[in-house]
Amino acid sequence: MSNGMRFCAACGRPIDAGVRFCPHCGAPAVAPVPPGPPAGAPAAASAAPAVRPKRRPNVLLILVGLLLLVVSAMQPAALLFGVSAPAVVTSVDRVRSATSDATDYDYRIAYRFAIGEGKSQEGSYSRSNVYDVSDLPEEGSGLTISYIPALPFVNGPAGRADAGLATLVSGGIGLLVLVLGITGAATVGRRRQRS
């Protein structure tokens, strides 16, 4: 290399000694590494701390977090910004799943309401641990709901206080997933390389 030529660490082509970037591939030209201490000399402590690779945001986690936040905000949005309308209960069904047992008394109440111009919208809500069925509405009975006129699928029973905890939990999980996605602290579907 007496003629001032070096070789690019990325593409292997020869580059001039004074250039900062490889003219062939654009990779930064690496400055020559100073020779290390002799073989018998003690190693000097590094003055610069180890550099951690920058974490990249995880788009999938960001989208999931946003979705959870939007879904958890739908019921409060209908109650706070919606309009009230009368609805008719269309069915009251006991819900059983693979994980439920005979002591679970969970019900799904479905209803229908008019949104204007002869159109109607359906909705439903759930009630858990109902041990006194007289607390449940009967089919054909009236119910007051709140809905957002521009988005009638965002609806729910007016004055329903038992949805608060579920809204807070799903909103909190959504916020946590969103923060993890933005900071890149969690990964989904790819492994982080350790250096």
MOCOR-V472670 format. One record per residue. N is the residue number from 1. OMEGA is omega in degrees with one decimal (* if undefined). Layout:
BEGIN
<<N	OMEGA> <N	OMEGA>>
END
This chain:
BEGIN
<<1	-179.2> <2	-178.1> <3	178.6> <4	-179.7> <5	171.3> <6	177.9> <7	179.7> <8	179.0> <9	-177.8> <10	-175.2> <11	177.1> <12	-179.7> <13	-179.9> <14	176.6> <15	178.4> <16	-176.0> <17	-173.9> <18	-175.5> <19	-179.9> <20	-179.6> <21	178.6> <22	179.6> <23	-177.2> <24	-175.8> <25	178.2> <26	-179.7> <27	177.5> <28	176.7> <29	-177.4> <30	177.3> <31	179.8> <32	-179.9> <33	178.4> <34	-179.4> <35	-179.7> <36	179.4> <37	177.1> <38	-174.2> <39	-176.7> <40	-175.5> <41	177.4> <42	-179.7> <43	178.9> <44	178.9> <45	-179.2> <46	-179.0> <47	-178.1> <48	177.6> <49	179.2> <50	-178.6> <51	177.1> <52	176.9> <53	-179.1> <54	178.3> <55	179.1> <56	176.4> <57	179.7> <58	-174.8> <59	-179.5> <60	178.9> <61	177.5> <62	-180.0> <63	178.7> <64	178.3> <65	178.0> <66	178.7> <67	178.0> <68	178.1> <69	179.9> <70	-179.1> <71	-179.1> <72	179.9> <73	-175.6> <74	-178.3> <75	177.5> <76	178.5> <77	178.3> <78	-179.0> <79	-176.7> <80	-171.9> <81	-175.5> <82	175.9> <83	179.4> <84	178.7> <85	175.0> <86	178.3> <87	177.7> <88	178.6> <89	-178.2> <90	176.6> <91	174.0> <92	-174.3> <93	172.9> <94	-175.6> <95	174.3> <96	178.8> <97	-179.5> <98	-178.0> <99	-178.6> <100	176.5> <101	-174.7> <102	-179.0> <103	176.7> <104	179.0> <105	-179.3> <106	-176.6> <107	173.8> <108	-179.7> <109	179.4> <110	-178.8> <111	178.1> <112	178.7> <113	-179.0> <114	178.2> <115	176.5> <116	177.5> <117	177.2> <118	179.5> <119	177.0> <120	-179.3> <121	176.4> <122	176.9> <123	177.4> <124	172.7> <125	-176.9> <126	172.7> <127	-178.8> <128	175.6> <129	177.6> <130	-178.3> <131	177.1> <132	-175.3> <133	176.4> <134	175.6> <135	-178.4> <136	175.2> <137	178.0> <138	175.8> <139	-179.7> <140	179.8> <141	-178.4> <142	-178.5> <143	176.1> <144	179.4> <145	172.4> <146	177.7> <147	177.3> <148	-174.4> <149	179.8> <150	-179.8> <151	-173.8> <152	176.9> <153	173.9> <154	-176.2> <155	177.9> <156	179.1> <157	178.7> <158	176.4> <159	-179.6> <160	-175.5> <161	-174.2> <162	178.4> <163	-174.8> <164	-177.2> <165	178.6> <166	178.4> <167	179.1> <168	-179.2> <169	-179.0> <170	175.9> <171	178.0> <172	177.6> <173	177.9> <174	178.8> <175	178.4> <176	179.7> <177	178.4> <178	179.7> <179	178.1> <180	178.8> <181	-178.8> <182	-178.0> <183	-178.5> <184	-177.5> <185	179.4> <186	178.9> <187	176.0> <188	174.2> <189	176.3> <190	-179.7> <191	178.4> <192	-179.2> <193	176.9> <194	178.6> <195	*>>
END
